[in-house]
Amino acid sequence: MTRVYLDNNATTIVDPKVYDVMSPFFCQMYGNPNSLHSFGSETHPALRTAMNQLYKGLNASDDDDIIVTSCATESNNWVLKAVYFDKILNGDKNHIIISEVEHPAIYSTCKWLETLGVKVTYLPVNHDGIVEAHTVKDFITDKTALVSIMWANNETGAIFPIKEIAQICKEKNVLFHTDGVQAVGKIKVDVQDVEVDFLSFSAHKFHGPKGVGGLYIKNSQELSALLHGGEHMGGRRSGTLNVAGIVGMGLAMELANDAIEYENKEVRRLRDKLEDALLQIPKTFVVTSRDKRTPNTMLISIKGVEGEAMLWDLNKAGIAASTGSACASEDLEANPVLMAVGADKELAHTAIRLSLSRFTTEDEIDYTIDVFKKAVIRLREISGSYAE
């Protein structure tokens, strides 16, 4: 049976080169890096190489910190909760700003912080699903401790004006964090050009392993630890280092950055071919203009076709897609991003996210177009809610 994977915003295949470089650290060089014996010390060269790859991949300076975490969810939680303890609980600030379309790792954490007395502003998005920079500026007050706005949206691929927002926060002397999970490996991410204070990323989104991510911290500034214990990662994040994961993440970032031009030409071309074909279907709608999206992503709604029903037909044909964020894929509520951009509730139940990668092929796109069109015809025929 043909199998096509178009859910790369949820997770990606591990690049075979990454798999190969990780392999020795499971059964050969498996020592704890903090141990004094040779089993531990022999891992150090590979760890240094990997960390250098991460610093180079983000264009971080020697004055910055990149701390390895288990995933971006941990990184996001760390920033939000540390700011609560450092700036709000023990300071004179009480306000955090995020967008209304943030990933659950940000959104749900802020909902929890509200139960502790934190005031959270959820900024609206425009018709492209993007928070405009001037909106951020309008809501910053002298009580604002942190602004956290994603670099690119996980459902639509919409790219936010992070450089402008970072500059506004710098001028206002407010800390700025960005969830960069959907940006790293798809578009250029340069922390010297875009002066964020904190940036979260996750290896499995750019063809690295699951269970490892990172947090970039500008100028190594203070941030209360989320995990306490040993003196790992310079005392900033306790826990025995995931050597294989770090080595894999380092190479994955290097390979992803090397492939940025391919992403922006060939992956974009395949995405646009798929999108053009699907938009030929009557009563379809894609969120966010192409020039404002990451090159691999489209979120499409098909009038009269429930998203879950379409996923069922696609899956039967061996095609993997999603109805939006993988972290909420079992949630049958209307798609929140579509609701945020003003789509009616009926249309917001029909959203399908298709996300490609550099491993996606032309034949896979051709097959998907054929299957998708046939599925729409079948599902509309049995739907009582669609009429020409």
C-alpha positions as CSV (number, residue, x, y, z in Angstrom):
1,M,0.0,0.0,0.0
2,T,1.2,3.5,-0.8
3,R,2.1,5.5,2.2
4,V,2.5,9.3,2.2
5,Y,3.5,11.3,5.2
6,L,2.2,14.9,5.1
7,D,2.1,15.6,8.9
8,N,5.6,17.0,9.3
9,N,4.6,19.9,11.5
10,A,3.6,17.2,14.1
11,T,6.9,15.3,13.8
12,T,9.5,14.4,11.1
13,I,11.4,11.3,10.0
14,V,14.8,11.2,11.5
15,D,17.3,11.9,8.8
16,P,19.3,8.7,8.1
17,K,22.6,10.6,8.6
18,V,21.3,11.7,12.0
19,Y,20.4,8.1,12.9
20,D,23.8,6.9,11.9
21,V,25.7,9.5,14.0
22,M,23.5,8.7,17.1
23,S,23.9,4.9,16.9
24,P,27.3,4.5,18.7
25,F,26.0,6.3,21.8
26,F,23.5,3.6,22.7
27,C,25.6,0.5,23.0
28,Q,29.3,1.5,22.5
29,M,29.9,5.0,24.0
30,Y,27.1,4.9,26.5
31,G,28.9,6.4,29.5
32,N,27.5,9.2,31.6
33,P,29.4,12.4,30.4
34,N,29.7,13.6,34.1
35,S,31.6,10.5,35.0
36,L,35.4,10.8,35.4
37,H,36.3,7.5,33.7
38,S,36.9,7.0,30.0
39,F,33.4,5.7,29.3
40,G,32.2,9.2,30.3
41,S,35.0,11.3,28.8
42,E,34.9,9.7,25.4
43,T,31.5,11.3,24.8
44,H,32.8,14.8,25.2
45,P,34.2,15.4,21.7
46,A,30.8,14.5,20.1
47,L,28.9,16.7,22.6
48,R,31.2,19.6,21.9
49,T,30.7,19.2,18.2
50,A,26.9,19.0,18.6
51,M,26.7,22.1,20.8
52,N,28.9,24.0,18.3
53,Q,26.4,22.9,15.6
54,L,23.5,24.3,17.6
55,Y,25.3,27.6,18.3
56,K,26.2,28.0,14.6
57,G,22.7,26.9,13.5
58,L,21.1,29.8,15.5
59,N,24.0,32.1,15.0
60,A,24.3,32.4,18.8
61,S,27.4,34.1,20.3
62,D,29.8,32.9,22.9
63,D,28.0,35.2,25.4
64,D,24.7,33.4,24.9
65,D,23.5,30.1,26.4
66,I,21.9,27.2,24.6
67,I,20.5,24.8,27.2
68,V,19.4,21.3,26.1
69,T,16.0,20.3,27.3
70,S,13.7,17.4,26.7
71,C,11.5,19.3,24.2
72,A,10.1,22.7,23.4
73,T,7.2,22.2,25.8
74,E,9.7,22.1,28.6
75,S,11.6,25.1,27.2
76,N,8.3,27.1,26.9
77,N,7.3,26.1,30.5
78,W,10.7,27.0,31.8
79,V,10.6,30.6,30.5
80,L,7.0,31.3,31.5
81,K,7.4,29.8,35.0
82,A,10.8,31.3,35.6
83,V,9.5,34.8,34.7
84,Y,6.7,34.2,37.1
85,F,9.1,33.5,40.0
86,D,11.7,36.0,39.0
87,K,9.7,39.0,37.8
88,I,6.1,38.6,39.1
89,L,6.0,36.6,42.4
90,N,9.2,38.3,43.6
91,G,9.0,41.6,41.6
92,D,6.6,44.4,40.7
93,K,5.3,43.0,37.4
94,N,2.1,41.1,36.9
95,H,1.4,40.9,33.2
96,I,2.3,38.5,30.3
97,I,1.3,39.0,26.6
98,I,0.9,36.1,24.2
99,S,-1.2,35.6,21.0
100,E,-4.5,33.8,20.9
101,V,-3.1,31.2,18.5
102,E,-0.1,30.0,20.6
103,H,0.8,26.4,20.9
104,P,-0.8,24.7,23.9
105,A,2.6,24.6,25.6
106,I,2.3,28.4,25.9
107,Y,-1.4,28.9,26.0
108,S,-2.2,26.2,28.7
109,T,0.7,27.4,30.9
110,C,-0.6,30.9,30.8
111,K,-4.1,29.7,31.7
112,W,-2.4,28.0,34.8
113,L,-0.5,31.2,35.6
114,E,-3.8,33.1,35.6
115,T,-4.9,30.9,38.5
116,L,-1.9,32.3,40.4
117,G,-2.9,35.9,39.8
118,V,-1.0,36.7,36.6
119,K,-2.7,38.9,34.2
120,V,-2.5,37.5,30.6
121,T,-3.4,39.3,27.5
122,Y,-4.3,37.1,24.5
123,L,-3.6,39.2,21.4
124,P,-5.9,38.9,18.4
125,V,-4.6,38.0,14.9
126,N,-5.4,39.6,11.6
127,H,-7.1,37.8,8.6
128,D,-3.9,36.0,7.8
129,G,-3.7,34.6,11.3
130,I,-0.8,36.9,12.3
131,V,-0.3,39.2,15.3
132,E,0.8,42.6,13.9
133,A,3.7,44.2,15.7
134,H,1.8,47.4,16.5
135,T,-0.7,45.4,18.4
136,V,2.0,44.1,20.7
137,K,3.2,47.7,21.3
138,D,-0.4,48.8,22.1
139,F,-0.8,46.3,24.9
140,I,2.6,46.6,26.7
141,T,2.4,48.4,30.0
142,D,4.8,49.1,32.8
143,K,3.6,45.9,34.5
144,T,4.4,43.7,31.5
145,A,7.1,41.1,32.4
146,L,7.2,39.1,29.3
147,V,5.9,38.9,25.7
148,S,5.8,35.4,24.1
149,I,4.8,35.2,20.5
150,M,5.5,32.2,18.2
151,W,7.8,32.7,15.2
152,A,5.6,30.5,12.9
153,N,2.2,29.0,13.6
154,N,2.1,25.2,13.8
155,E,-1.3,25.0,12.0
156,T,-1.2,27.6,9.3
157,G,2.6,28.1,8.9
158,A,2.0,31.9,9.2
159,I,5.2,33.7,9.9
160,F,4.9,36.4,12.6
161,P,6.9,39.7,12.5
162,I,9.3,38.6,15.2
163,K,12.1,41.0,14.3
164,E,9.8,44.0,14.8
165,I,8.2,42.6,17.9
166,A,11.6,41.9,19.4
167,Q,12.7,45.5,18.7
168,I,9.5,46.9,20.4
169,C,10.1,44.7,23.5
170,K,13.8,45.9,23.6
171,E,12.7,49.5,23.4
172,K,10.1,48.9,26.2
173,N,12.6,47.0,28.3
174,V,10.3,43.9,28.3
175,L,11.6,40.3,28.0
176,F,10.7,38.6,24.7
177,H,10.4,34.9,24.1
178,T,9.5,33.1,20.9
179,D,8.4,29.6,20.3
180,G,10.6,28.9,17.3
181,V,9.6,25.2,16.9
182,Q,8.0,25.7,13.4
183,A,10.6,28.1,12.2
184,V,13.9,26.4,12.8
185,G,14.8,24.3,9.8
186,K,12.2,25.9,7.5
187,I,13.2,29.5,7.4
188,K,16.4,31.4,8.4
189,V,16.6,31.9,12.2
190,D,19.4,34.2,13.2
191,V,19.4,35.4,16.8
192,Q,21.9,38.2,16.0
193,D,19.6,39.6,13.4
194,V,16.4,39.0,15.4
195,E,17.3,39.9,19.0
196,V,15.0,37.6,21.0
197,D,15.8,37.0,24.7
198,F,14.6,33.4,24.6
199,L,13.9,30.9,21.8
200,S,12.5,27.4,22.1
201,F,13.1,24.6,19.6
202,S,12.6,20.9,19.3
203,A,14.8,18.4,17.4
204,H,12.0,16.2,16.1
205,K,10.6,19.1,14.1
206,F,13.7,19.3,11.8
207,H,14.5,15.6,11.3
208,G,16.2,15.0,14.6
209,P,15.2,12.6,17.4
210,K,12.2,13.0,19.7
211,G,12.8,13.7,23.4
212,V,15.4,16.4,23.0
213,G,15.1,20.2,22.4
214,G,16.6,23.4,23.5
215,L,16.3,26.9,24.9
216,Y,18.4,29.8,23.6
217,I,19.1,32.4,26.3
218,K,20.5,35.7,25.1
219,N,23.6,37.0,27.0
220,S,23.3,34.0,29.4
221,Q,20.8,36.1,31.5
222,E,19.5,34.8,34.7
223,L,16.5,32.5,34.6
224,S,15.4,30.4,37.6
225,A,15.9,26.7,37.0
226,L,12.8,24.6,36.3
227,L,14.5,21.3,37.2
228,H,16.8,21.1,40.3
229,G,19.3,18.4,41.1
230,G,22.8,18.1,39.8
231,E,25.1,20.7,38.1
232,H,24.3,19.6,34.5
233,M,24.3,22.2,31.7
234,G,26.2,24.6,33.9
235,G,23.7,24.2,36.7
236,R,20.9,25.6,34.7
237,R,19.0,22.4,33.8
238,S,19.6,19.2,36.0
239,G,19.4,15.7,34.5
240,T,21.8,13.3,33.0
241,L,22.6,14.4,29.4
242,N,20.9,12.6,26.6
243,V,24.1,12.2,24.6
244,A,22.6,10.4,21.6
245,G,19.8,12.9,21.4
246,I,22.1,15.9,21.7
247,V,24.5,14.5,19.0
248,G,21.5,13.8,16.8
249,M,20.0,17.3,17.3
250,G,23.2,19.0,16.5
251,L,23.7,17.3,13.2
252,A,19.9,17.6,12.4
253,M,20.2,21.4,12.8
254,E,23.2,21.6,10.6
255,L,21.6,19.5,7.9
256,A,18.3,21.5,8.2
257,N,20.1,24.8,7.8
258,D,22.0,23.4,4.8
259,A,18.7,22.6,3.3
260,I,17.0,26.0,3.8
261,E,17.4,26.9,0.1
262,Y,15.9,23.6,-0.9
263,E,13.0,24.1,1.5
264,N,12.3,27.5,0.1
265,K,12.4,26.4,-3.5
266,E,11.6,22.7,-4.0
267,V,9.5,22.1,-0.9
268,R,7.6,25.3,-1.6
269,R,7.1,24.3,-5.2
270,L,5.6,20.9,-4.2
271,R,3.4,22.6,-1.5
272,D,2.1,25.1,-4.1
273,K,1.4,22.4,-6.6
274,L,-0.7,20.6,-4.1
275,E,-2.4,23.7,-3.0
276,D,-3.2,24.9,-6.5
277,A,-4.8,21.5,-7.3
278,L,-6.9,21.4,-4.1
279,L,-8.0,25.0,-4.6
280,Q,-9.6,23.9,-7.9
281,I,-12.2,22.1,-5.8
282,P,-15.2,24.4,-5.4
283,K,-15.7,26.0,-2.0
284,T,-12.3,25.5,-0.5
285,F,-10.3,28.0,1.6
286,V,-6.7,28.2,2.6
287,V,-5.6,30.3,5.7
288,T,-2.7,32.8,5.3
289,S,-1.2,34.1,2.1
290,R,1.6,32.0,0.6
291,D,4.2,34.7,0.9
292,K,3.5,34.9,4.7
293,R,3.8,31.2,5.4
294,T,6.6,28.7,6.0
295,P,7.2,26.9,2.7
296,N,5.9,23.5,3.7
297,T,2.5,24.2,5.3
298,M,-1.1,24.7,4.2
299,L,-4.3,24.6,6.3
300,I,-7.2,24.1,4.0
301,S,-11.0,23.9,4.7
302,I,-13.4,22.2,2.4
303,K,-17.0,23.3,2.7
304,G,-19.3,20.3,3.5
305,V,-16.5,17.9,4.5
306,E,-15.8,17.3,8.2
307,G,-12.1,17.3,8.9
308,E,-12.2,14.0,10.8
309,A,-14.0,12.3,8.0
310,M,-11.4,13.6,5.5
311,L,-8.6,12.3,7.7
312,W,-10.3,8.9,7.8
313,D,-10.4,8.7,4.0
314,L,-6.8,9.9,3.6
315,N,-5.6,7.5,6.2
316,K,-7.4,4.6,4.5
317,A,-5.4,5.5,1.4
318,G,-2.1,5.7,3.4
319,I,-1.8,9.4,3.6
320,A,-1.0,11.1,7.0
321,A,-2.4,14.5,7.6
322,S,-4.0,16.2,10.6
323,T,-6.8,18.6,11.6
324,G,-4.4,21.0,13.1
325,S,-2.0,20.9,16.1
326,A,-0.9,17.3,16.8
327,C,-1.1,18.1,20.5
328,A,-4.8,18.6,20.1
329,S,-5.6,16.1,17.4
330,E,-8.2,14.3,19.4
331,D,-10.0,17.5,20.2
332,L,-13.2,17.7,18.2
333,E,-13.8,21.4,18.9
334,A,-13.8,23.8,16.0
335,N,-10.3,24.7,14.8
336,P,-9.2,27.7,17.1
337,V,-7.0,29.3,14.4
338,L,-9.8,29.4,11.9
339,M,-12.1,30.8,14.5
340,A,-9.5,33.4,15.4
341,V,-9.3,34.6,11.8
342,G,-13.1,34.9,11.6
343,A,-14.2,31.8,9.8
344,D,-17.7,30.6,10.7
345,K,-17.9,27.6,13.0
346,E,-19.1,25.2,10.3
347,L,-16.0,26.0,8.1
348,A,-13.7,25.8,11.2
349,H,-14.7,22.1,11.6
350,T,-13.4,21.3,8.1
351,A,-9.7,22.2,8.5
352,I,-7.0,19.8,7.2
353,R,-3.4,20.6,7.7
354,L,-0.9,19.2,5.1
355,S,2.7,19.8,5.9
356,L,5.6,18.6,3.7
357,S,9.3,18.1,4.3
358,R,12.5,17.8,2.3
359,F,11.8,14.1,2.0
360,T,8.4,14.6,0.3
361,T,8.4,13.5,-3.4
362,E,6.6,14.6,-6.5
363,D,4.9,11.2,-6.9
364,E,3.6,11.5,-3.3
365,I,2.0,14.9,-4.1
366,D,0.5,13.6,-7.3
367,Y,-1.0,10.6,-5.4
368,T,-2.3,12.9,-2.7
369,I,-4.1,15.2,-5.2
370,D,-5.9,12.2,-6.7
371,V,-6.9,10.7,-3.4
372,F,-8.0,14.0,-1.9
373,K,-10.2,15.0,-4.8
374,K,-11.9,11.6,-4.8
375,A,-12.4,11.8,-1.0
376,V,-14.1,15.2,-1.3
377,I,-16.5,13.9,-4.0
378,R,-17.4,10.9,-1.8
379,L,-17.8,12.9,1.4
380,R,-19.9,15.6,-0.2
381,E,-22.2,13.1,-1.7
382,I,-23.0,11.7,1.8
383,S,-23.0,15.1,3.5
384,G,-26.3,16.8,4.1
385,S,-24.6,20.2,4.7
386,Y,-23.1,20.8,1.3
387,A,-24.8,22.3,-1.8
388,E,-23.3,23.7,-4.9
